[in-house]
């Protein structure tokens, strides 16, 4: 069954593509030291840091009464390859919209389809790590690569990440409008490596926020995943609970199992037919009998249709 969503009507700029010409980005150089530890001769000066990268928003409401969520899609145009992201996401909905333990973030196509320094695709699903953490009244989102993976830098618009909030009082408890904006944005480019300077040119900040109208709603199709994927658990390391997210582009028999280092089955988190979409399950560090397991390394494996993926996690008690 195709899932329905309720689309926000945007007051300004919702349907328009991001305007991000391939101009040079300029910033005041705030680095006191260069990567080699020597004083930075350009400190305090305006310098060109690379070709522009720009950000924008889309948002949807879940149309399922039992799943009252708001999904924010952060989009990016990268005119040069980006080797990571850092930004703080704000909204003005207060307690009507929560992230906390219920929120989840997924990679968009910009972070899923990454490349090495020679422009060859990197096939590892762990090539780009994506993390999120709620701090006071905002959510900090970070992506990084330990193997120098980078985005395509093709100047095309695409989804950077998909972020889902919970509406604890249901959709009826949401205000008539919700405004989103970003702060602390860092998009390290690669053209001036190894400096990896920020190439951000434009994004919706507090002076250029994006407001969505929740009272004027139409109905459309949910933006379903296009590929099977299994995300790294978060937090990791963890104690006592961690979250595991995965995507199903179609309805499938999905089995998510936790194993120990010896390959012995510890617990089955799900083993049933599941609808297409983004899914999140928690593991509380218990085995199938409800006993707490010891600290150490564990593996979790997803089998869905012909798709099989396994990742490692660390429990520290």
Backbone torsions as a table, in degrees:
resi	resn	phi	psi	omega
1	UNK	NA	127.6	-178.8
2	UNK	-72.4	130.2	-178.1
3	UNK	-78.5	136.9	178.1
4	UNK	-95.7	147.4	172.2
5	UNK	-130.8	163.0	176.2
6	UNK	-108.3	119.0	-175.7
7	UNK	-84.4	136.7	171.4
8	UNK	-68.9	141.1	167.5
9	UNK	-92.9	124.8	-175.9
10	UNK	-91.3	135.6	177.9
11	UNK	-63.5	-43.2	-176.7
12	UNK	-138.5	133.8	164.2
13	UNK	71.8	11.9	-173.7
14	UNK	-66.0	-46.8	-172.7
15	UNK	-85.7	-7.0	-175.8
16	UNK	-83.8	144.7	176.3
17	UNK	-70.8	156.2	178.0
18	UNK	-66.6	132.2	177.5
19	UNK	-94.5	106.7	-175.3
20	UNK	-144.9	78.0	179.0
21	UNK	-63.4	154.2	-176.4
22	UNK	-78.4	59.6	177.3
23	UNK	-91.3	164.6	174.3
24	UNK	-75.1	141.1	175.1
25	UNK	-93.4	144.4	-177.9
26	UNK	-128.1	136.1	179.3
27	UNK	-144.1	155.9	172.0
28	UNK	-73.6	123.4	-176.4
29	UNK	-73.0	107.9	-177.3
30	UNK	-98.5	6.4	-179.8
31	UNK	-78.1	119.7	176.8
32	UNK	-78.6	-28.4	-179.8
33	UNK	-126.1	149.5	173.5
34	UNK	-83.3	167.1	-179.1
35	UNK	-55.1	-27.1	179.9
36	UNK	-85.1	2.7	176.8
37	UNK	91.4	-3.1	178.9
38	UNK	-84.5	156.6	178.8
39	UNK	-59.3	143.3	-178.8
40	UNK	-85.4	114.0	-177.9
41	UNK	-70.2	-15.2	-178.8
42	UNK	-97.3	9.1	-177.1
43	UNK	-57.2	130.3	178.6
44	UNK	83.7	-4.5	-178.9
45	UNK	-95.3	156.5	174.7
46	UNK	-83.2	122.1	-177.0
47	UNK	-127.5	152.9	172.3
48	UNK	-81.9	128.2	-173.6
49	UNK	-110.6	-4.6	-179.1
50	UNK	140.0	-169.0	-179.7
51	UNK	-86.7	147.4	-171.6
52	UNK	-58.7	146.1	164.6
53	UNK	-129.5	137.6	-174.8
54	UNK	-130.2	151.8	-177.1
55	UNK	-123.8	155.5	175.2
56	UNK	-156.7	177.9	-173.7
57	UNK	-121.6	150.1	156.4
58	UNK	-133.4	160.6	179.4
59	UNK	-150.9	149.8	177.4
60	UNK	-138.8	156.6	170.3
61	UNK	-106.4	138.4	171.9
62	UNK	-68.6	137.0	179.9
63	UNK	-94.1	8.3	-179.7
64	UNK	-96.9	120.3	-175.9
65	UNK	-55.5	-33.9	-178.4
66	UNK	-81.7	-0.9	-177.1
67	UNK	-134.2	64.3	-176.4
68	UNK	-76.7	93.8	-176.8
69	UNK	-131.7	161.9	171.9
70	UNK	-123.3	125.9	-179.3
71	UNK	-109.5	122.3	179.0
72	UNK	-104.7	123.6	178.0
73	UNK	-104.0	117.3	177.1
74	UNK	-94.8	123.6	-176.0
75	UNK	-108.7	155.4	-177.5
76	UNK	-142.3	142.4	163.3
77	UNK	-110.5	121.7	-179.7
78	UNK	-116.6	107.1	179.7
79	UNK	-81.2	-7.7	167.5
80	UNK	-144.3	158.5	-178.2
81	UNK	-57.7	140.3	179.0
82	UNK	-112.1	132.5	-174.9
83	UNK	-102.4	9.1	178.1
84	UNK	169.3	174.5	177.1
85	UNK	-142.8	154.7	168.8
86	UNK	-152.1	130.6	178.5
87	UNK	-164.3	157.4	177.0
88	UNK	-111.2	129.5	-176.6
89	UNK	-106.8	125.3	-178.9
90	UNK	-117.3	155.3	168.6
91	UNK	-146.6	165.1	-176.9
92	UNK	-109.6	19.3	-176.8
93	UNK	-85.7	-3.9	178.8
94	UNK	59.5	-139.9	-176.6
95	UNK	-73.9	-6.0	177.5
96	UNK	-72.7	-12.8	179.8
97	UNK	-139.5	119.3	-174.4
98	UNK	-122.6	149.7	172.8
99	UNK	-108.1	-78.4	172.5
100	UNK	45.1	-134.2	-178.4
101	UNK	-76.3	-17.6	-176.5
102	UNK	-92.3	-17.8	-176.7
103	UNK	-74.7	155.9	178.9
104	UNK	-151.4	149.9	178.4
105	UNK	-128.9	137.9	179.5
106	UNK	-122.3	151.4	175.6
107	UNK	-68.9	139.5	168.9
108	UNK	-90.1	-177.5	-175.3
109	UNK	-64.2	-26.4	178.8
110	UNK	-65.8	-33.2	-179.7
111	UNK	-93.5	-18.9	177.4
112	UNK	-80.4	-38.8	-176.9
113	UNK	-101.2	86.5	-176.2
114	UNK	-115.2	167.3	-170.6
115	UNK	-137.6	159.8	175.1
116	UNK	-87.0	-176.2	-175.0
117	UNK	-68.4	-15.7	177.5
118	UNK	-92.7	1.1	179.9
119	UNK	85.4	9.8	178.1
120	UNK	-89.3	140.9	-179.6
121	UNK	-60.0	140.7	174.0
122	UNK	-100.6	117.0	-171.3
123	UNK	-86.7	-16.4	-178.5
124	UNK	-64.9	132.1	178.5
125	UNK	-69.5	-15.4	178.6
126	UNK	-95.8	10.2	-175.9
127	UNK	-58.2	-37.0	179.0
128	UNK	-125.7	117.4	179.0
129	UNK	-85.2	139.0	-179.9
130	UNK	-126.0	126.3	-177.3
131	UNK	-129.9	151.9	173.8
132	UNK	-142.9	148.8	-178.9
133	UNK	-154.6	127.3	179.3
134	UNK	-79.5	129.2	-179.9
135	UNK	-130.6	111.6	-179.3
136	UNK	55.6	-114.5	-174.3
137	UNK	-106.2	21.6	177.3
138	UNK	-146.3	167.6	177.4
139	UNK	-115.4	122.9	176.4
140	UNK	-87.9	126.8	179.0
141	UNK	-117.4	131.2	-179.5
142	UNK	-135.7	143.7	171.5
143	UNK	-134.4	140.3	-179.5
144	UNK	-152.3	161.7	178.7
145	UNK	-127.8	134.5	176.5
146	UNK	-91.1	-7.0	179.9
147	UNK	-119.7	25.3	174.3
148	UNK	63.2	29.7	173.7
149	UNK	-71.2	153.7	-176.7
150	UNK	-149.1	160.1	179.6
151	UNK	-72.0	173.4	-175.0
152	UNK	-66.1	-34.1	-177.6
153	UNK	62.1	38.3	-173.0
154	UNK	-96.9	2.6	-179.3
155	UNK	74.2	9.5	180.0
156	UNK	-98.1	147.5	176.6
157	UNK	-79.5	138.5	177.3
158	UNK	-159.4	169.7	179.8
159	UNK	-78.1	131.9	178.8
160	UNK	-87.7	-53.0	173.7
161	UNK	-155.1	160.9	-178.5
162	UNK	-118.9	121.9	-171.4
163	UNK	-119.5	126.5	-174.8
164	UNK	-115.2	123.5	174.6
165	UNK	-100.7	158.8	173.8
166	UNK	-101.8	137.3	172.0
167	UNK	-98.3	94.4	-170.8
168	UNK	-63.4	-25.1	178.8
169	UNK	-101.3	16.6	-178.9
170	UNK	78.0	172.8	179.5
171	UNK	-63.2	-28.7	179.9
172	UNK	-66.1	-23.9	-178.8
173	UNK	-87.1	-1.6	178.9
174	UNK	-77.0	148.3	175.2
175	UNK	-68.9	168.2	-178.4
176	UNK	-63.4	-29.7	178.0
177	UNK	-136.0	151.7	173.1
178	UNK	-130.7	131.5	178.8
179	UNK	-111.7	131.8	177.9
180	UNK	-115.6	147.1	172.4
181	UNK	-155.1	167.2	-177.8
182	UNK	-118.1	156.0	173.4
183	UNK	-148.6	165.0	177.7
184	UNK	59.4	35.0	-175.0
185	UNK	-77.3	130.2	174.4
186	UNK	-135.4	121.8	176.0
187	UNK	-125.0	89.0	-176.7
188	UNK	-68.9	119.7	178.1
189	UNK	-83.9	-175.2	-174.1
190	UNK	-125.3	-9.1	-174.2
191	UNK	-69.4	-21.9	179.3
192	UNK	-113.2	27.3	177.4
193	UNK	-55.7	144.9	12.1
194	UNK	-89.8	9.2	-177.8
195	UNK	-68.5	-31.8	179.4
196	UNK	52.6	57.2	-176.7
197	UNK	-80.2	150.6	-179.5
198	UNK	-64.8	130.6	-178.8
199	UNK	-115.9	20.1	-179.9
200	UNK	-66.4	128.1	176.6
201	UNK	-110.0	-35.6	-174.7
202	UNK	-153.1	136.7	175.3
203	UNK	-160.5	160.0	-179.7
204	UNK	-75.9	95.4	178.2
205	UNK	-93.2	-170.9	-175.7
206	UNK	-64.9	-25.1	177.7
207	UNK	-88.2	-9.3	-178.4
208	UNK	-138.1	45.5	-175.1
209	UNK	-70.6	164.5	-178.6
210	UNK	-114.4	123.7	-176.9
211	UNK	-108.2	130.0	178.2
212	UNK	-110.0	139.2	-179.4
213	UNK	-98.5	114.8	-176.6
214	UNK	-89.4	-4.4	-178.1
215	UNK	-96.5	-15.6	177.2
216	UNK	-110.9	96.3	-169.5
217	UNK	-122.4	141.0	171.2
218	UNK	-115.8	178.4	-176.9
219	UNK	-118.5	136.5	179.0
220	UNK	-148.7	-175.0	-179.7
221	UNK	-87.3	142.1	176.8
222	UNK	-67.0	147.4	175.8
223	UNK	-78.6	87.2	-176.7
224	UNK	-76.6	154.2	175.3
225	UNK	-60.3	151.8	178.8
226	UNK	-102.8	-12.6	179.8
227	UNK	-139.8	155.8	170.3
228	UNK	-70.0	140.4	175.5
229	UNK	-156.8	151.3	177.1
230	UNK	-125.2	122.9	-176.6
231	UNK	-90.5	159.8	173.1
232	UNK	-67.3	137.6	179.7
233	UNK	-62.9	156.2	179.5
234	UNK	-147.0	133.9	-4.2
235	UNK	-74.1	162.9	179.0
236	UNK	-152.5	114.3	2.6
237	UNK	-64.5	165.8	-176.0
238	UNK	-142.1	161.5	173.8
239	UNK	-170.7	119.5	-1.5
240	UNK	-100.0	-5.7	-171.5
241	UNK	-125.1	144.7	175.3
242	UNK	-136.1	161.7	-177.1
243	UNK	-115.2	139.0	179.4
244	UNK	-123.6	122.5	-178.5
245	UNK	-111.4	145.5	176.0
246	UNK	-151.0	157.0	-177.7
247	UNK	-115.7	137.2	174.3
248	UNK	-121.8	116.5	179.0
249	UNK	-76.8	-9.6	179.7
250	UNK	-152.1	163.3	176.9
251	UNK	-62.9	135.0	-175.4
252	UNK	-156.1	157.8	169.9
253	UNK	-75.6	112.6	-174.6
254	UNK	-112.8	129.4	178.0
255	UNK	-127.4	120.7	179.7
256	UNK	-117.5	117.2	-171.9
257	UNK	-124.9	142.2	173.8
258	UNK	-102.8	132.1	178.3
259	UNK	-121.7	156.4	172.4
260	UNK	-92.3	-178.0	-176.9
261	UNK	-63.3	-23.4	179.4
262	UNK	-84.5	-0.7	-179.0
263	UNK	82.9	10.5	179.4
264	UNK	-84.3	138.8	-179.3
265	UNK	-69.3	127.6	-179.6
266	UNK	-99.3	-46.3	-178.9
267	UNK	-160.0	150.6	174.5
268	UNK	-107.9	115.0	-175.9
269	UNK	-82.9	-29.9	172.7
270	UNK	-160.9	150.1	176.5
271	UNK	-157.1	78.1	-174.4
272	UNK	-161.4	167.8	173.3
273	UNK	-70.2	134.7	-179.2
274	UNK	-131.8	145.8	179.0
275	UNK	-71.2	160.0	173.9
276	UNK	-62.1	144.4	177.9
277	UNK	144.7	-170.4	177.6
278	UNK	-93.5	130.0	-176.8
279	UNK	-127.2	146.5	179.0
280	UNK	-135.8	130.4	176.8
281	UNK	-127.5	149.3	177.7
282	UNK	-104.3	144.6	167.9
283	UNK	-120.4	127.2	-174.3
284	UNK	-98.3	18.1	176.6
285	UNK	74.0	21.7	178.6
286	UNK	-110.4	151.7	174.6
287	UNK	-86.3	-174.6	-175.4
288	UNK	-64.9	-19.1	-180.0
289	UNK	-96.5	4.5	179.5
290	UNK	84.3	12.8	179.4
291	UNK	-93.6	143.2	176.9
292	UNK	-68.5	134.6	178.4
293	UNK	-91.2	162.4	-176.8
294	UNK	-76.2	161.6	173.1
295	UNK	-60.0	150.0	177.6
296	UNK	147.9	-172.5	-179.0
297	UNK	-89.2	134.8	175.6
298	UNK	-131.7	159.8	177.2
299	UNK	-118.4	146.8	171.1
300	UNK	-125.8	138.0	-173.8
301	UNK	-127.2	132.1	176.2
302	UNK	-108.9	128.4	171.2
303	UNK	-121.0	120.6	-179.4
304	UNK	-143.8	111.1	-174.0
305	UNK	62.1	-126.8	177.4
306	UNK	-91.8	0.2	-176.6
307	UNK	-86.4	132.7	176.2
308	UNK	-135.4	128.9	177.5
309	UNK	-145.1	144.3	-179.5
310	UNK	-134.6	141.4	177.1
311	UNK	-137.4	162.1	-175.8
312	UNK	-106.1	145.8	176.3
313	UNK	-141.6	161.2	-175.0
314	UNK	-126.9	122.9	176.5
315	UNK	-101.5	123.9	178.6
316	UNK	-120.4	113.0	179.1
317	UNK	-98.0	NA	NA
